[in-house]
């Protein structure tokens, strides 16, 4: 084996089995870690551009990723170290072979929990990415209408007859709608329930602006003159 002198068959078998188990554990850890890292980067890149993608909730969904990936990197580096030390070791005696088998087997056992956590994280991030992809398609027209509605309401109020009944209240309402629109655009929203929908929040802004415009279009009553 590797050109070294003959070793006791039972020790070699134990080592071969331990190394095979460690190699399989390495595959279970390395592949999902790469996929999680890729999804993490893609999701990060999808938010924070001022286009309404929910940055706050996305950041919360990603909070566990860096620590998990760092832990996996340490485990993978540990495997590489064990593998490298064994591959380049001097011709060992049977006790050394047993120690190496123990190291490989122990490392493989330690990866079980990390690999399971990676799979859970991968499933969660895959769902987040799918939801963001759907939102990126659905959001632009709704967002554009909300912006147009607030702009139109501001223009109507600017050019409205004077005096306008409840003008100051309408201005305050428009200011609040503008603040909400900036909050939504910046992605500073928390999706705390399954039913939360960013597009619906933009529609609420659009509806609020329409209500301001409706109020401005009402004819003056005798008491308003």
C-alpha positions in Angstrom: 0.0 0.0 0.0 1.6 3.3 -1.2 4.8 1.4 -1.8 5.4 0.9 1.9 6.3 -2.3 3.6 3.6 -4.9 4.2 1.3 -4.1 7.1 -0.9 -6.4 9.1 -4.0 -7.1 7.1 -6.5 -6.3 9.8 -5.0 -3.0 10.5 -4.9 -2.1 6.8 -8.6 -3.1 6.5 -9.6 -0.9 9.4 -7.6 2.0 8.0 -9.0 1.6 4.5 -12.6 1.5 5.8 -12.0 4.6 8.0 -10.5 6.5 5.1 -13.4 5.5 2.8 -15.9 6.7 5.4 -14.0 10.0 5.8 -13.8 10.5 2.1 -17.6 10.0 1.8 -18.2 12.4 4.8 -16.0 14.9 3.0 -18.1 14.7 -0.1 -21.3 15.1 2.0 -19.8 18.2 3.6 -17.9 19.9 0.7 -20.6 19.8 -2.0 -23.5 21.3 0.1 -21.1 23.8 1.6 -20.2 25.0 -1.9 -23.9 25.2 -2.9 -24.8 27.1 0.3 -22.0 29.5 -0.3 -23.2 30.1 -3.9 -26.8 30.7 -2.8 -25.6 33.0 0.0 -23.7 35.2 -2.5 -26.6 35.2 -5.0 -29.1 36.1 -2.4 -26.9 38.9 -1.0 -26.5 40.3 -4.5 -30.2 40.3 -5.1 -31.0 42.9 -2.4 -29.9 46.3 -1.3 -30.2 48.1 -4.7 -33.1 50.4 -3.8 -35.5 48.4 -5.9 -37.8 47.2 -3.1 -36.3 43.7 -2.6 -36.7 42.9 1.2 -33.2 43.4 2.5 -34.0 43.3 6.2 -35.7 39.9 6.2 -33.2 38.5 3.7 -30.4 39.5 6.0 -32.1 37.7 8.8 -32.5 34.6 6.8 -28.7 34.7 6.0 -27.6 35.4 9.6 -26.6 31.8 10.3 -24.7 31.2 7.0 -21.3 32.8 7.6 -20.7 31.0 10.9 -21.9 27.7 9.5 -19.6 28.0 6.4 -16.6 29.0 8.6 -17.2 25.9 10.8 -17.4 23.7 7.7 -14.2 25.2 6.3 -12.4 24.4 9.5 -13.6 20.8 9.3 -12.6 20.4 5.7 -9.2 21.9 6.5 -8.8 19.4 9.3 -9.5 16.5 6.9 -6.9 17.8 4.5 -4.4 18.0 7.3 -5.1 14.5 8.5 -5.0 13.1 5.0 -1.8 15.0 4.2 0.0 13.9 7.4 -0.9 10.2 6.7 0.0 10.4 3.0 3.4 11.8 3.7 4.1 9.9 6.9 7.1 7.7 7.5 6.5 3.9 7.2 4.2 3.4 10.3 3.9 0.5 12.6 0.6 -1.2 13.3 -0.1 1.1 16.2 0.3 4.1 14.0 -2.0 2.6 11.4 -4.6 2.1 14.2 -4.2 5.7 15.3 -4.7 6.9 11.7 -7.8 4.8 11.4 -9.1 6.3 14.6 -8.4 9.9 13.4 -10.2 9.3 10.1 -13.2 7.6 11.7 -13.5 10.3 14.4 -13.4 13.0 11.8 -16.1 11.3 9.8 -18.4 11.0 12.8 -17.9 14.7 13.7 -19.3 15.8 10.3 -22.7 14.2 10.7 -24.3 17.1 12.5 -22.6 19.7 10.3 -23.7 17.9 7.1 -27.3 17.6 8.4 -27.4 21.4 9.3 -26.0 22.2 5.8 -28.8 20.3 4.1 -31.4 22.1 6.2 -29.7 25.5 5.4 -29.5 24.6 1.8 -33.3 23.8 1.6 -34.1 27.1 3.4 -31.9 29.2 1.2 -33.2 27.5 -1.9 -36.7 28.6 -0.9 -35.5 32.1 -0.1 -33.9 32.4 -3.6 -37.0 31.0 -5.3 -39.2 33.6 -3.5 -36.8 36.4 -4.4 -36.8 35.3 -8.0 -40.6 35.4 -8.1 -40.7 38.8 -6.3 -38.2 40.3 -8.8 -40.6 39.5 -11.6 -43.8 40.6 -9.8 -42.5 43.7 -8.0 -41.4 46.2 -10.7 -44.8 47.0 -12.2 -46.5 47.3 -8.8 -43.6 49.5 -7.5 -43.8 51.7 -10.6 -47.6 52.3 -10.1 -47.1 53.2 -6.5 -44.4 55.8 -7.3 -46.6 57.2 -10.1 -49.6 57.4 -7.8 -47.7 59.3 -5.1 -46.2 61.7 -7.7 -49.6 62.3 -9.2 -51.1 62.9 -5.8 -48.4 65.4 -4.9 -48.9 67.2 -8.2 -52.7 67.3 -7.7 -52.2 68.8 -4.2 -49.7 71.3 -5.5 -52.0 72.6 -8.2 -55.3 72.2 -6.3 -57.7 75.0 -5.7 -57.2 77.0 -2.6 -58.4 76.5 0.0 -58.6 72.7 0.0 -60.6 71.2 2.8 -58.3 69.2 5.0 -55.3 70.2 3.0 -52.8 69.8 5.9 -54.1 66.4 6.7 -53.8 65.4 3.1 -50.2 66.7 3.0 -49.4 64.7 6.2 -50.9 61.6 4.6 -48.8 62.1 1.4 -45.7 62.6 3.5 -46.4 59.4 5.4 -46.9 57.5 2.1 -43.7 59.0 0.7 -41.8 57.8 3.8 -43.4 54.3 3.5 -42.4 54.2 -0.2 -38.7 55.0 0.6 -38.8 52.4 3.3 -40.1 49.8 0.9 -37.6 50.8 -1.8 -34.7 50.4 0.6 -35.9 46.9 1.6 -36.2 47.9 5.2 -39.2 45.6 5.8 -39.6 42.5 7.9 -41.5 39.5 6.4 -42.6 38.0 9.7 -45.5 35.9 8.4 -46.0 33.5 5.5 -48.7 35.8 4.2 -46.5 39.0 4.1 -46.2 40.3 0.6 -44.1 43.2 -0.4 -46.2 43.8 -3.6 -49.3 44.2 -1.4 -47.5 46.8 0.7 -46.8 48.8 -2.5 -50.4 48.4 -3.5 -51.4 49.9 -0.1 -49.3 53.0 -0.9 -50.9 53.2 -4.3 -54.3 53.0 -2.8 -53.5 55.6 -0.2 -52.3 58.0 -2.9 -55.5 57.4 -4.9 -57.6 58.2 -1.8 -55.7 61.6 -1.5 -56.5 62.3 -5.2 -60.1 61.4 -4.7 -60.3 63.8 -1.7 -58.9 66.5 -3.8 -61.3 65.9 -6.7 -64.4 66.3 -4.5 -66.4 69.5 -5.3 -66.5 72.1 -2.6 -69.6 72.1 -0.5 -71.3 75.3 0.6 -69.8 75.0 4.0 -66.3 74.8 2.5 -66.6 78.1 0.7 
